[in-house]
Amino acid sequence: MLRRYALVLGLIDRPSQRKQHVGKVPLVGGLAIFMGVTAGAACYGDFHWFTKILIDTTMLLTLLGALDDRFDLSVRERLVIQTVAISTVIATTGVYIHTLGTLFGHDIELGWLGPPFTVVAVIGLVNAFNMMDGIDGLAGSLEMVSIAAITLFVGLGAFHEAIVLLALLATASLPYLVTNLGLAGRKIFLGDAGSTLIGYLLAWVLIRMSQMPEAHLSPVNVLWCVALPVFDTLAVMLRRMSKGKSPFKPDRGHIHHILLGAGMSPRVALLSLIALSSGFAIVGAITSHGIASAGVNLLIFCMTLVFYVGTTTRVWARQEAHRQRASTAHWALRTHNASSVVRPRDSSTAARPSSQYGGAGLKSGVGNSSLRSALRQPPR
């Protein structure tokens, strides 16, 4: 339904140097998912104040994402509006990250740092899903993996309201995934509206589950539920800042770009990243159930993060060096071909001065010897 209005609204994604899809594709996937979540929430009806405020602010950020898809808003404008939405939830519901749990026998309470830390955490996850939306189906598939991981950690019986909201999100995302992957109908893209919606809802559901008194999801386990987007975003941002660039400047250094550069097809890269994300969640579940200490669990998470950043950075550096060598070789070949075209013209030009001696031009050797013989003969 929304596809027919995409051109009128200007929600069209066109190919570019960074976006290598074919043809003009509607950016209405996010709007469709939001409409599905809202319709499902209206039918369910039995939501508390927190969820109602969350859906209202989600509408604001979805519209922000649509405006960004249409007008390409600046990073500052997006961050300001995202901060306003997050602060609204904190101020009206009192829900925010106030504790990081018990680490190595110490309760880590954030106190007054809780609200600003929450703003940074939510914005971070929103942008993590935005950055991962680089190949067909990736952001939506990672959303499904995260929802499955949350269910794996807490079960279906706990946090009934949060589980219902996640079920609505997953149900609304399935039609988009089917269309985006080309399994039915013409392709549509998620757009910034969709990636913002996914990251925002997941972030707040995870915060809600981990900060309630009866929480069964520890703050460390929250990280395992969204490990791949968090890992890749930190790796890319650190790489950009090490080169003196803005951490928000887009490039082709994400994990899906690295896999495509290694020769994988988009579909194989997608399946590989789904498996990798699922693997991280399973490692987190095994660690959480096998090791009682949340501190050790966090330590394993950080070690996995360091390994991921180091490995992807090395592979990316090798691919960049290969691209530089290929670019240099291509430039040298073009220069050689250009000089080969010019050289015959230069040689013919060099032969022209000899024509002043005989009109038709004197060949090297024959013409010069005849001239020398004529000069040696005495005049008659």
JOHUGI-V227852 format. One record per residue. N is the residue number from 1. RES is the residue in one small letter. OMEGA is omega in whole degrees, -180 to 180 (* if undefined). BURIAL is 1 if it has 24 or more other C-alpha atoms within 12 Angstrom, else 0. Layout:
# JOHUGI-V227852
N&RES&OMEGA&BURIAL  N&RES&OMEGA&BURIAL
This chain:
# JOHUGI-V227852
1&m&-178&0  2&l&-177&0  3&r&-176&1  4&r&180&0  5&y&-175&0  6&a&-178&1  7&l&179&0  8&v&-180&0  9&l&-178&0  10&g&-179&1  11&l&-178&1  12&i&177&1  13&d&-178&1  14&r&179&0  15&p&176&0  16&s&180&0  17&q&-180&0  18&r&-179&0  19&k&-169&0  20&q&175&0  21&h&-177&0  22&v&175&0  23&g&179&0  24&k&-175&0  25&v&179&1  26&p&179&1  27&l&-174&1  28&v&-179&1  29&g&180&1  30&g&178&1  31&l&179&1  32&a&179&1  33&i&179&1  34&f&178&1  35&m&178&1  36&g&179&1  37&v&-179&1  38&t&179&1  39&a&178&0  40&g&179&1  41&a&178&1  42&a&179&0  43&c&180&0  44&y&170&0  45&g&-172&0  46&d&179&0  47&f&178&0  48&h&-175&0  49&w&-178&0  50&f&-177&1  51&t&178&1  52&k&177&1  53&i&180&1  54&l&180&1  55&i&178&1  56&d&180&1  57&t&174&1  58&t&176&1  59&m&178&1  60&l&-177&1  61&l&175&1  62&t&176&1  63&l&175&1  64&l&179&1  65&g&178&1  66&a&177&1  67&l&177&1  68&d&176&1  69&d&-176&1  70&r&-171&1  71&f&179&0  72&d&-178&0  73&l&179&0  74&s&179&0  75&v&-179&0  76&r&-180&0  77&e&180&0  78&r&-178&1  79&l&-180&1  80&v&-177&0  81&i&176&1  82&q&178&1  83&t&178&1  84&v&-179&0  85&a&-179&1  86&i&179&1  87&s&177&1  88&t&178&1  89&v&-179&1  90&i&-175&1  91&a&-174&0  92&t&-177&0  93&t&-177&0  94&g&180&0  95&v&176&1  96&y&-179&1  97&i&-180&1  98&h&179&1  99&t&174&1  100&l&178&1  101&g&180&1  102&t&-178&0  103&l&179&0  104&f&175&0  105&g&-179&0  106&h&175&0  107&d&-178&0  108&i&178&0  109&e&-176&0  110&l&180&0  111&g&-179&0  112&w&177&0  113&l&-177&0  114&g&-179&1  115&p&178&1  116&p&177&0  117&f&178&1  118&t&178&1  119&v&-180&1  120&v&-178&1  121&a&-178&1  122&v&178&1  123&i&179&1  124&g&-179&1  125&l&176&1  126&v&-179&1  127&n&176&1  128&a&178&1  129&f&176&1  130&n&-179&1  131&m&-179&1  132&m&-178&1  133&d&-174&1  134&g&175&1  135&i&-175&1  136&d&172&1  137&g&-172&1  138&l&-178&1  139&a&179&1  140&g&179&1  141&s&177&1  142&l&173&1  143&e&180&1  144&m&178&1  145&v&180&1  146&s&179&1  147&i&178&1  148&a&179&1  149&a&178&1  150&i&178&1  151&t&179&1  152&l&-177&1  153&f&-171&1  154&v&-177&1  155&g&-177&0  156&l&-175&0  157&g&-176&0  158&a&174&0  159&f&-174&1  160&h&-177&0  161&e&179&1  162&a&178&1  163&i&177&1  164&v&179&1  165&l&177&1  166&l&178&1  167&a&177&1  168&l&179&1  169&l&180&1  170&a&-179&1  171&t&180&1  172&a&-178&1  173&s&-176&1  174&l&178&1  175&p&177&1  176&y&-178&1  177&l&180&1  178&v&-179&1  179&t&-178&1  180&n&-180&1  181&l&177&1  182&g&-179&0  183&l&179&0  184&a&176&0  185&g&179&0  186&r&-172&0  187&k&168&1  188&i&178&1  189&f&-179&1  190&l&-177&1  191&g&177&1  192&d&178&1  193&a&-178&1  194&g&-180&1  195&s&176&1  196&t&179&1  197&l&-178&1  198&i&-179&1  199&g&-177&1  200&y&-180&1  201&l&179&1  202&l&-179&1  203&a&-177&1  204&w&176&1  205&v&179&1  206&l&177&1  207&i&-180&1  208&r&-177&1  209&m&-174&1  210&s&-175&1  211&q&178&1  212&m&-179&1  213&p&-179&0  214&e&-174&0  215&a&173&0  216&h&-180&1  217&l&-179&1  218&s&178&1  219&p&178&1  220&v&178&1  221&n&175&1  222&v&-178&1  223&l&180&1  224&w&-179&1  225&c&-179&1  226&v&-170&1  227&a&-174&1  228&l&176&1  229&p&180&1  230&v&180&1  231&f&-174&1  232&d&179&1  233&t&178&1  234&l&180&1  235&a&-178&1  236&v&-180&1  237&m&178&1  238&l&179&1  239&r&180&1  240&r&-178&0  241&m&178&0  242&s&177&0  243&k&178&0  244&g&-180&0  245&k&176&0  246&s&179&0  247&p&-179&1  248&f&-180&1  249&k&-176&0  250&p&175&1  251&d&-180&0  252&r&-178&1  253&g&180&1  254&h&-177&1  255&i&179&1  256&h&175&1  257&h&180&1  258&i&180&1  259&l&176&1  260&l&177&1  261&g&178&0  262&a&176&0  263&g&179&0  264&m&171&0  265&s&179&0  266&p&-178&1  267&r&178&0  268&v&177&0  269&a&178&1  270&l&-179&1  271&l&179&0  272&s&-179&1  273&l&174&1  274&i&179&1  275&a&180&0  276&l&179&1  277&s&177&1  278&s&179&1  279&g&177&1  280&f&-180&1  281&a&179&1  282&i&177&1  283&v&178&1  284&g&180&1  285&a&179&1  286&i&180&0  287&t&-178&1  288&s&-178&1  289&h&-178&0  290&g&-178&0  291&i&-176&0  292&a&-174&0  293&s&175&0  294&a&178&1  295&g&177&1  296&v&177&0  297&n&178&1  298&l&179&1  299&l&178&0  300&i&177&1  301&f&-179&1  302&c&178&0  303&m&177&0  304&t&178&1  305&l&180&1  306&v&179&0  307&f&-180&0  308&y&-178&1  309&v&-179&1  310&g&-178&0  311&t&-179&0  312&t&179&1  313&t&179&1  314&r&180&0  315&v&179&0  316&w&179&1  317&a&178&0  318&r&179&0  319&q&178&0  320&e&178&0  321&a&177&0  322&h&178&0  323&r&178&0  324&q&178&0  325&r&179&0  326&a&178&0  327&s&179&0  328&t&179&0  329&a&179&0  330&h&179&0  331&w&179&0  332&a&179&0  333&l&179&0  334&r&178&0  335&t&179&0  336&h&179&0  337&n&179&0  338&a&180&0  339&s&178&0  340&s&178&0  341&v&-176&0  342&v&-171&0  343&r&180&0  344&p&180&0  345&r&179&0  346&d&-178&0  347&s&179&0  348&s&178&0  349&t&-180&0  350&a&-178&0  351&a&-175&0  352&r&-178&0  353&p&-179&0  354&s&-177&0  355&s&-178&0  356&q&180&0  357&y&-176&0  358&g&179&0  359&g&-179&0  360&a&180&0  361&g&-180&0  362&l&178&0  363&k&179&0  364&s&179&0  365&g&-176&0  366&v&-177&0  367&g&-178&0  368&n&179&0  369&s&178&0  370&s&180&0  371&l&180&0  372&r&179&0  373&s&179&0  374&a&180&0  375&l&-179&0  376&r&-177&0  377&q&178&0  378&p&180&0  379&p&180&0  380&r&*&0
